[in-house]
Amino acid sequence: MTQAILRAGKRVAGLIFENIGWKLLSLAVAAAIWALVATEPELSTFASTQVEYKNLPDDIEIDSNPLATVMLELRGPSGSLRDINEDNFRPQVILDMSMAAAGPRTFDIEDRSVKLPRGVRLVRAVPSQVRFNFDRRAEATVPVTVPITGQDLTGYVVASQAAEPAHLDIVGPASHVARITQVATDPVDVSQAVGTVKYSVNAYLGDPYVQFLSSPQVEVTIVMKKK
């Protein structure tokens, strides 16, 4: 029993004193770094950052202009603040929108929503709150219209026209989607057209909160005839 204890003691001592020089050097370096950090002056600064978000439910859309930037007042060691605008150290404001529902919702910009480099802390955010309006996500299928120009300049008029696709799918906040009853393409100029002519144009959505679910490109076929 005594010999087993002695052998175990020797093994532990061997582990402790193995590479003792490197271990002591590492300890000295760590102590020097700690001393440098501990003696660094603590400073304050301001940094601007964009608001980011996560966990927005799939059936909810943001229905308000996003806040461009937030100004953060920060405090920490001068060395940490010196690199605050570098990509690897840039502060982030990340809002958790997992509980978002239709209607207005206010979010506090506080410690838990701000990601900062180690040793740097948040003093305050300007603004300290941001408000978003949310709406249900809605989809709709709307008809495509094609504005025609120039048909009286050559003695020809439009006999028929067809758009492919004739309808486009859109998606966005429900209140915005409900206001869109049709989408128009860019104007088609037929001042030089004779017979059957094909055009490729884009449909346009005037509401920035609504988008197409597929390509907005429309193929238009125009058949011209003499007056």
JOVEN-V612828 format. One record per pair of residues at least 24 apart in sequence whose C-alpha atoms are under 10 Angstrom apart, sorted by the first residue. I is the first residue (numbers start at 0). J is the second residue. D is the distance in Angstrom with one decimal. If there is no record, write none. Layout:
I&J&D ; I&J&D
//
This chain:
35&78&10.0 ; 36&76&7.3 ; 36&77&9.2 ; 36&78&8.3 ; 36&79&9.5 ; 36&118&9.7 ; 37&76&8.6 ; 38&76&9.0 ; 39&75&9.3 ; 39&76&5.8 ; 39&77&6.4 ; 39&78&7.4 ; 39&79&9.7 ; 40&75&8.3 ; 40&76&5.9 ; 40&77&6.0 ; 40&78&8.7 ; 41&74&6.9 ; 41&75&5.2 ; 41&76&4.5 ; 41&77&5.8 ; 41&78&9.0 ; 41&79&9.5 ; 41&80&9.1 ; 41&119&9.6 ; 42&73&8.4 ; 42&74&5.7 ; 42&75&5.7 ; 42&76&6.1 ; 42&77&5.7 ; 42&78&9.4 ; 42&79&9.6 ; 42&80&7.7 ; 42&81&9.8 ; 42&119&9.8 ; 43&72&7.0 ; 43&73&5.5 ; 43&74&4.3 ; 43&75&6.6 ; 43&76&8.6 ; 43&77&8.3 ; 43&80&7.8 ; 43&119&9.4 ; 43&120&9.6 ; 43&121&9.7 ; 43&122&8.7 ; 44&71&8.3 ; 44&72&5.8 ; 44&73&5.4 ; 44&74&6.5 ; 44&75&8.8 ; 44&77&9.6 ; 44&80&7.3 ; 44&81&9.4 ; 44&83&9.2 ; 44&122&9.7 ; 45&70&6.6 ; 45&71&5.5 ; 45&72&4.6 ; 45&73&6.0 ; 45&74&8.8 ; 45&80&9.5 ; 45&83&9.4 ; 45&122&9.8 ; 45&123&9.7 ; 45&124&9.4 ; 45&125&10.0 ; 46&70&5.7 ; 46&71&5.2 ; 46&72&6.7 ; 46&73&7.5 ; 46&80&9.6 ; 46&83&7.6 ; 46&84&7.4 ; 46&89&8.4 ; 46&90&7.7 ; 46&124&9.7 ; 47&71&6.0 ; 47&72&8.9 ; 47&84&9.0 ; 47&89&9.1 ; 47&90&8.3 ; 47&91&9.2 ; 47&92&9.9 ; 47&124&9.5 ; 47&125&9.4 ; 48&84&9.5 ; 48&89&8.0 ; 48&90&6.8 ; 48&91&6.4 ; 48&92&7.1 ; 49&90&9.3 ; 49&91&7.3 ; 49&92&6.8 ; 49&93&9.0 ; 50&91&7.4 ; 50&92&5.2 ; 50&93&6.2 ; 50&94&7.5 ; 50&108&9.6 ; 50&112&9.9 ; 50&113&9.7 ; 50&129&9.3 ; 51&91&7.5 ; 51&92&5.9 ; 51&93&4.7 ; 51&94&6.2 ; 51&95&9.0 ; 51&112&9.7 ; 52&92&8.0 ; 52&93&4.9 ; 52&94&4.5 ; 52&95&5.9 ; 52&96&6.6 ; 52&97&9.5 ; 52&112&9.6 ; 53&93&7.0 ; 53&94&6.3 ; 53&95&5.2 ; 53&96&6.0 ; 53&97&7.4 ; 54&94&8.7 ; 54&95&6.1 ; 54&96&5.4 ; 54&97&4.8 ; 54&98&8.5 ; 54&99&9.1 ; 55&94&9.6 ; 55&95&7.6 ; 55&96&4.9 ; 55&97&5.3 ; 55&98&7.9 ; 55&99&6.9 ; 55&100&9.5 ; 56&96&7.6 ; 56&97&6.1 ; 56&98&7.9 ; 56&99&7.2 ; 56&100&8.5 ; 56&135&9.8 ; 56&136&9.6 ; 57&97&9.9 ; 57&135&9.4 ; 57&136&7.8 ; 58&99&10.0 ; 58&100&9.1 ; 58&101&9.8 ; 58&134&8.7 ; 58&135&6.0 ; 58&136&5.0 ; 58&137&8.0 ; 58&171&9.9 ; 58&172&9.5 ; 59&96&9.9 ; 59&99&7.4 ; 59&100&6.8 ; 59&101&7.1 ; 59&133&6.6 ; 59&134&5.8 ; 59&135&4.7 ; 59&136&5.0 ; 59&137&8.8 ; 59&171&9.0 ; 59&172&7.6 ; 59&173&9.4 ; 60&99&9.3 ; 60&100&9.1 ; 60&101&8.4 ; 60&132&8.7 ; 60&133&5.7 ; 60&134&5.4 ; 60&135&6.0 ; 60&136&5.4 ; 60&137&8.8 ; 60&170&9.7 ; 60&171&6.6 ; 60&172&5.4 ; 60&173&8.5 ; 60&208&8.8 ; 60&209&9.9 ; 61&99&9.4 ; 61&100&9.9 ; 61&101&9.1 ; 61&102&9.7 ; 61&103&9.8 ; 61&131&6.9 ; 61&132&6.1 ; 61&133&4.7 ; 61&134&6.5 ; 61&135&8.8 ; 61&136&9.0 ; 61&171&8.8 ; 61&172&7.2 ; 61&208&8.3 ; 62&101&9.2 ; 62&102&8.9 ; 62&103&9.2 ; 62&131&7.2 ; 62&132&5.1 ; 62&133&5.1 ; 62&134&6.1 ; 62&135&9.2 ; 62&136&9.9 ; 62&171&8.7 ; 62&172&6.3 ; 62&173&9.3 ; 62&174&9.0 ; 62&175&8.7 ; 62&208&7.1 ; 62&209&9.9 ; 63&103&9.4 ; 63&130&8.7 ; 63&131&6.0 ; 63&132&5.4 ; 63&133&7.5 ; 63&134&9.5 ; 63&172&10.0 ; 63&208&8.5 ; 64&130&9.8 ; 64&131&8.0 ; 64&132&8.8 ; 64&207&10.0 ; 64&208&9.3 ; 65&129&9.2 ; 65&130&9.0 ; 65&131&7.6 ; 65&132&9.7 ; 66&126&9.9 ; 66&129&7.5 ; 66&130&8.8 ; 66&131&9.0 ; 68&92&9.6 ; 68&125&9.3 ; 68&126&9.3 ; 69&108&9.1 ; 69&124&6.8 ; 69&125&5.9 ; 69&126&6.4 ; 69&127&8.5 ; 69&128&9.6 ; 69&129&9.3 ; 70&123&8.6 ; 70&124&5.8 ; 70&125&5.0 ; 70&126&7.2 ; 70&127&9.2 ; 71&108&9.5 ; 71&113&9.2 ; 71&120&10.0 ; 71&121&7.1 ; 71&122&7.6 ; 71&123&6.1 ; 71&124&4.6 ; 71&125&6.3 ; 71&126&8.7 ; 71&127&9.2 ; 72&120&8.8 ; 72&121&6.3 ; 72&122&5.4 ; 72&123&5.3 ; 72&124&6.2 ; 72&125&8.0 ; 73&115&9.1 ; 73&119&6.7 ; 73&120&5.8 ; 73&121&4.8 ; 73&122&5.4 ; 73&123&7.4 ; 73&124&8.9 ; 74&118&8.6 ; 74&119&5.7 ; 74&120&5.5 ; 74&121&6.5 ; 74&122&6.6 ; 74&123&9.8 ; 75&116&9.5 ; 75&117&9.0 ; 75&118&5.9 ; 75&119&4.4 ; 75&120&6.3 ; 75&121&9.0 ; 75&122&10.0 ; 76&117&9.8 ; 76&118&6.9 ; 76&119&7.1 ; 76&120&9.9 ; 77&119&9.6 ; 78&118&9.8 ; 79&116&7.4 ; 79&117&7.9 ; 79&118&7.1 ; 79&119&6.9 ; 80&116&8.8 ; 80&118&9.2 ; 80&119&7.4 ; 82&116&9.5 ; 83&115&8.9 ; 83&116&7.9 ; 83&119&9.3 ; 87&116&8.7 ; 88&114&9.5 ; 88&115&7.3 ; 88&116&5.7 ; 88&117&9.1 ; 89&114&8.7 ; 89&115&7.4 ; 89&116&7.7 ; 90&114&5.6 ; 90&115&4.9 ; 90&116&7.1 ; 90&119&9.6 ; 90&121&9.9 ; 91&115&6.8 ; 91&116&9.7 ; 92&124&9.8 ; 94&129&9.7 ; 99&131&9.3 ; 99&132&9.3 ; 99&133&7.1 ; 99&134&9.2 ; 100&132&9.0 ; 100&133&6.3 ; 100&134&7.1 ; 100&135&7.7 ; 101&132&7.4 ; 101&133&4.7 ; 101&134&4.3 ; 101&135&5.9 ; 101&136&9.4 ; 101&172&9.5 ; 101&173&9.8 ; 102&131&8.3 ; 102&132&5.5 ; 102&133&5.1 ; 102&134&6.2 ; 102&135&9.1 ; 103&130&6.8 ; 103&131&5.7 ; 103&132&4.2 ; 103&133&6.1 ; 103&134&8.8 ; 104&129&8.5 ; 104&130&5.6 ; 104&131&5.5 ; 104&132&6.3 ; 104&133&7.6 ; 105&129&5.7 ; 105&130&4.3 ; 105&131&6.5 ; 105&132&8.8 ; 106&130&6.2 ; 106&131&8.2 ; 133&172&7.8 ; 133&173&9.8 ; 134&171&8.7 ; 134&172&5.3 ; 134&173&6.3 ; 134&174&7.4 ; 134&175&9.3 ; 135&171&8.2 ; 135&172&5.7 ; 135&173&5.5 ; 135&174&8.3 ; 136&170&7.1 ; 136&171&5.5 ; 136&172&4.9 ; 136&173&5.7 ; 136&174&9.2 ; 136&175&9.9 ; 136&176&9.0 ; 137&169&8.4 ; 137&170&5.6 ; 137&171&5.6 ; 137&172&5.9 ; 137&173&4.8 ; 137&174&8.5 ; 137&175&8.9 ; 137&176&6.7 ; 137&177&8.6 ; 137&209&9.6 ; 138&168&7.0 ; 138&169&5.6 ; 138&170&4.3 ; 138&171&6.7 ; 138&172&8.6 ; 138&173&7.7 ; 138&176&7.1 ; 138&177&9.2 ; 138&209&9.4 ; 138&210&9.7 ; 138&211&9.5 ; 138&212&8.7 ; 139&166&10.0 ; 139&167&8.3 ; 139&168&5.7 ; 139&169&5.4 ; 139&170&6.6 ; 139&171&9.1 ; 139&173&9.4 ; 139&176&7.0 ; 139&177&8.2 ; 139&179&8.9 ; 139&180&9.2 ; 139&211&9.8 ; 139&212&9.7 ; 140&166&6.3 ; 140&167&5.5 ; 140&168&4.4 ; 140&169&6.3 ; 140&170&9.0 ; 140&176&9.8 ; 140&179&9.7 ; 140&180&8.9 ; 140&181&8.7 ; 140&211&9.8 ; 140&212&9.8 ; 141&165&8.6 ; 141&166&5.4 ; 141&167&5.6 ; 141&168&6.5 ; 141&169&7.6 ; 141&176&9.9 ; 141&179&7.7 ; 141&180&6.0 ; 141&181&5.1 ; 141&182&6.9 ; 142&166&4.3 ; 142&167&6.5 ; 142&168&9.0 ; 142&179&9.9 ; 142&180&7.5 ; 142&181&5.0 ; 142&182&6.5 ; 142&183&8.6 ; 143&167&6.9 ; 143&180&9.6 ; 143&181&6.0 ; 143&182&5.1 ; 143&183&5.7 ; 143&184&7.2 ; 143&202&7.5 ; 143&203&9.7 ; 143&215&10.0 ; 143&217&8.6 ; 144&181&7.1 ; 144&182&6.2 ; 144&183&4.7 ; 144&184&6.4 ; 144&185&9.5 ; 144&186&9.7 ; 144&202&8.6 ; 145&182&8.8 ; 145&183&5.8 ; 145&184&5.3 ; 145&185&7.2 ; 145&186&6.6 ; 145&187&7.1 ; 145&200&9.1 ; 145&201&9.9 ; 145&202&8.7 ; 145&217&9.4 ; 145&219&7.9 ; 146&183&7.1 ; 146&184&6.9 ; 146&185&7.1 ; 146&186&4.8 ; 146&187&6.2 ; 146&188&8.7 ; 147&184&9.9 ; 147&185&9.1 ; 147&186&5.7 ; 147&187&5.0 ; 147&188&6.1 ; 147&189&7.0 ; 147&190&9.6 ; 147&221&9.6 ; 148&186&6.7 ; 148&187&6.1 ; 148&188&4.8 ; 148&189&6.2 ; 148&190&7.3 ; 149&187&8.5 ; 149&188&5.6 ; 149&189&5.3 ; 149&190&4.4 ; 149&191&8.2 ; 149&192&9.3 ; 150&187&9.8 ; 150&188&7.6 ; 150&189&5.5 ; 150&190&5.4 ; 150&191&8.5 ; 150&192&8.3 ; 150&223&8.6 ; 151&189&8.9 ; 151&190&7.3 ; 151&226&9.0 ; 152&189&8.8 ; 152&190&5.7 ; 152&191&8.3 ; 153&189&9.1 ; 153&190&6.4 ; 153&191&7.2 ; 153&192&8.5 ; 153&193&9.0 ; 153&225&8.8 ; 153&226&9.6 ; 154&190&9.2 ; 154&193&9.8 ; 154&223&9.8 ; 154&224&8.5 ; 154&225&5.9 ; 154&226&6.0 ; 155&189&8.9 ; 155&190&8.3 ; 155&191&9.2 ; 155&192&8.0 ; 155&193&7.3 ; 155&194&9.1 ; 155&222&9.8 ; 155&223&6.1 ; 155&224&5.3 ; 155&225&4.4 ; 155&226&5.6 ; 156&189&8.6 ; 156&190&9.3 ; 156&192&9.3 ; 156&193&9.2 ; 156&221&9.9 ; 156&222&8.6 ; 156&223&5.5 ; 156&224&5.5 ; 156&225&6.2 ; 156&226&6.2 ; 157&189&8.3 ; 157&192&9.4 ; 157&193&9.6 ; 157&194&9.4 ; 157&195&9.7 ; 157&221&6.8 ; 157&222&5.9 ; 157&223&4.6 ; 157&224&6.3 ; 157&225&8.7 ; 157&226&9.3 ; 158&194&9.4 ; 158&195&9.7 ; 158&221&7.7 ; 158&222&5.4 ; 158&223&5.3 ; 158&224&5.8 ; 158&225&8.8 ; 158&226&9.6 ; 159&195&9.4 ; 159&220&8.2 ; 159&221&6.0 ; 159&222&5.2 ; 159&223&7.2 ; 159&224&9.1 ; 160&195&9.5 ; 160&196&9.7 ; 160&197&9.7 ; 160&219&7.1 ; 160&220&5.6 ; 160&221&4.5 ; 160&222&6.3 ; 160&223&8.9 ; 161&197&9.6 ; 161&217&10.0 ; 161&218&8.3 ; 161&219&5.7 ; 161&220&5.2 ; 161&221&6.8 ; 161&222&9.0 ; 162&197&9.8 ; 162&198&9.5 ; 162&199&9.6 ; 162&200&9.9 ; 162&217&6.4 ; 162&218&5.7 ; 162&219&4.5 ; 162&220&6.5 ; 162&221&9.0 ; 163&199&9.7 ; 163&216&8.9 ; 163&217&5.6 ; 163&218&5.1 ; 163&219&6.4 ; 163&220&8.3 ; 164&215&9.2 ; 164&216&8.5 ; 164&217&6.1 ; 164&218&7.2 ; 164&219&8.8 ; 165&217&8.2 ; 165&218&9.3 ; 165&219&9.4 ; 166&217&9.5 ; 167&202&8.9 ; 167&211&7.3 ; 167&212&7.9 ; 167&213&7.7 ; 167&214&8.7 ; 167&215&7.5 ; 167&216&9.7 ; 167&217&9.3 ; 168&210&8.7 ; 168&211&5.9 ; 168&212&5.6 ; 168&213&7.1 ; 168&214&9.5 ; 168&215&9.2 ; 169&204&9.1 ; 169&209&6.7 ; 169&210&5.6 ; 169&211&4.4 ; 169&212&5.4 ; 169&213&8.2 ; 169&215&9.8 ; 170&208&8.7 ; 170&209&5.7 ; 170&210&5.6 ; 170&211&6.3 ; 170&212&6.5 ; 171&206&9.5 ; 171&207&9.3 ; 171&208&6.0 ; 171&209&4.5 ; 171&210&6.5 ; 171&211&8.9 ; 171&212&9.8 ; 172&208&7.0 ; 172&209&7.1 ; 172&210&10.0 ; 173&209&9.4 ; 175&206&7.5 ; 175&207&9.4 ; 175&208&7.2 ; 175&209&6.9 ; 176&206&8.8 ; 176&208&8.7 ; 176&209&6.7 ; 176&210&9.4 ; 178&206&9.5 ; 179&204&8.7 ; 179&205&9.1 ; 179&206&8.6 ; 179&209&9.2 ; 182&215&9.8 ; 184&215&8.7 ; 184&216&8.5 ; 184&217&7.6 ; 184&218&10.0 ; 184&219&9.6 ; 185&217&9.7 ; 187&219&8.5 ; 187&221&9.3 ; 189&221&8.3 ; 189&222&9.8 ; 189&223&8.5 ; 192&221&8.5 ; 192&222&8.6 ; 192&223&6.9 ; 192&224&9.6 ; 193&221&9.2 ; 193&222&7.7 ; 193&223&5.6 ; 193&224&7.4 ; 193&225&8.9 ; 194&221&8.0 ; 194&222&5.6 ; 194&223&4.9 ; 194&224&6.6 ; 194&225&9.3 ; 195&220&7.0 ; 195&221&5.6 ; 195&222&4.4 ; 195&223&6.3 ; 195&224&9.1 ; 196&220&5.9 ; 196&221&5.2 ; 196&222&6.4 ; 196&223&8.0 ; 197&221&6.2 ; 197&222&8.8
//
